[in-house]
Amino acid sequence: QVQLVESGGGLVQAGGSLRLSCAASKSIFSSNTMAWYRQAPGNQRELVATITSGGITNYRDSVKGRFTISRDNAKNTVYLQMNSLKPEDTAVYYCFGVLGRNYWGQGTQVTVSS
């Protein structure tokens, strides 16, 4: 059974930091690109960052220089370190992977107050 379980969300003031974690089943984590998406109320879900199995990363422009995606292959876990958070980063953040089909985690709420 494929599982993606996020943790680490919460309420933080603007300028603060949070680190999200996504514990994944080995089947979907191994040799796969993993990603973080987010969805704010009334908005479409958007891609935040990706990381390949080899560690190549990519970010949406609005988070470049503030967010860092990483992975621990021994723990089958992908992280999203978020620094200098802004109110517009407020959203539910989802872990994403593909194994034959798309898999999503349950989401974790990030709220940034001004």
C-alpha positions as CSV (number, residue, x, y, z in Angstrom):
1,Q,0.0,0.0,0.0
2,V,1.4,3.4,-1.0
3,Q,1.4,6.0,1.7
4,L,2.4,9.6,1.9
5,V,2.1,11.2,5.3
6,E,2.9,14.9,5.8
7,S,3.7,16.6,9.1
8,G,5.2,19.8,10.3
9,G,2.6,22.4,9.4
10,G,1.3,25.1,11.8
11,L,0.8,28.8,12.5
12,V,3.8,31.1,12.2
13,Q,4.4,34.8,11.9
14,A,5.6,36.4,8.7
15,G,9.4,36.0,8.5
16,G,9.3,32.8,10.4
17,S,10.3,29.2,9.4
18,L,8.7,25.8,9.2
19,R,9.9,22.4,8.1
20,L,7.5,20.0,6.5
21,S,8.1,16.3,6.3
22,C,6.6,13.6,4.1
23,A,7.2,10.0,5.1
24,A,6.7,7.9,2.0
25,S,6.3,4.2,1.3
26,K,9.5,2.8,-0.1
27,S,7.8,1.7,-3.3
28,I,6.9,5.3,-4.3
29,F,10.0,7.0,-2.9
30,S,12.8,4.9,-4.4
31,S,14.0,6.1,-7.8
32,N,11.2,8.6,-8.1
33,T,10.9,12.3,-8.3
34,M,9.0,13.6,-5.3
35,A,7.2,17.0,-5.1
36,W,5.4,19.4,-2.8
37,Y,2.3,21.2,-3.9
38,R,0.1,23.7,-2.2
39,Q,-3.5,24.9,-2.4
40,A,-4.8,28.2,-0.9
41,P,-8.5,28.7,-0.4
42,G,-10.2,29.6,-3.7
43,N,-7.0,28.8,-5.7
44,Q,-5.9,25.9,-7.8
45,R,-3.3,23.5,-6.5
46,E,0.1,24.6,-7.5
47,L,3.5,23.0,-7.7
48,V,6.0,24.4,-5.2
49,A,9.1,22.2,-5.6
50,T,10.4,19.0,-7.0
51,I,13.4,16.8,-6.3
52,T,14.6,13.9,-8.4
53,S,16.0,10.7,-7.0
54,G,19.4,12.1,-7.7
55,G,18.7,15.2,-5.8
56,I,18.1,17.7,-8.6
57,T,15.7,20.4,-7.4
58,N,13.3,22.8,-9.0
59,Y,11.2,25.6,-7.5
60,R,8.4,27.9,-8.4
61,D,9.7,31.4,-8.8
62,S,7.8,32.8,-5.8
63,V,9.6,30.5,-3.3
64,K,13.1,30.5,-4.8
65,G,15.7,31.5,-2.3
66,R,13.3,30.9,0.6
67,F,12.3,27.2,0.4
68,T,14.5,24.2,0.1
69,I,13.4,20.7,-0.8
70,S,15.5,17.8,0.2
71,R,15.2,14.0,0.7
72,D,16.6,11.4,3.0
73,N,16.7,8.2,1.0
74,A,17.5,6.1,4.0
75,K,14.3,7.3,5.7
76,N,12.1,7.5,2.6
77,T,11.3,11.0,3.6
78,V,11.2,14.3,1.7
79,Y,11.4,17.6,3.4
80,L,10.4,21.2,2.6
81,Q,12.3,23.8,4.6
82,M,10.4,27.1,4.4
83,N,12.1,30.3,5.5
84,S,11.1,33.9,5.4
85,L,7.5,32.9,5.2
86,K,5.0,35.3,3.9
87,P,1.2,35.5,4.4
88,E,0.8,34.5,0.7
89,D,2.4,31.2,1.5
90,T,-0.6,30.3,3.6
91,A,-2.1,27.1,2.1
92,V,-2.5,23.4,2.6
93,Y,0.7,21.7,1.5
94,Y,0.6,18.3,-0.1
95,C,3.3,15.7,-0.8
96,F,3.1,14.1,-4.2
97,G,4.6,11.1,-6.0
98,V,3.8,8.8,-8.9
99,L,3.8,5.1,-9.0
100,G,1.7,4.0,-11.9
101,R,-0.7,6.8,-10.9
102,N,-0.6,10.0,-8.9
103,Y,-0.5,9.7,-5.1
104,W,-1.2,12.6,-2.7
105,G,-0.7,12.9,1.0
106,Q,-3.5,14.1,3.2
107,G,-2.1,17.6,3.4
108,T,-0.8,19.8,6.2
109,Q,-2.0,23.3,6.9
110,V,0.5,26.2,6.9
111,T,-0.8,29.5,8.1
112,V,1.4,32.6,8.0
113,S,0.1,35.6,9.9
114,S,1.1,39.2,9.1
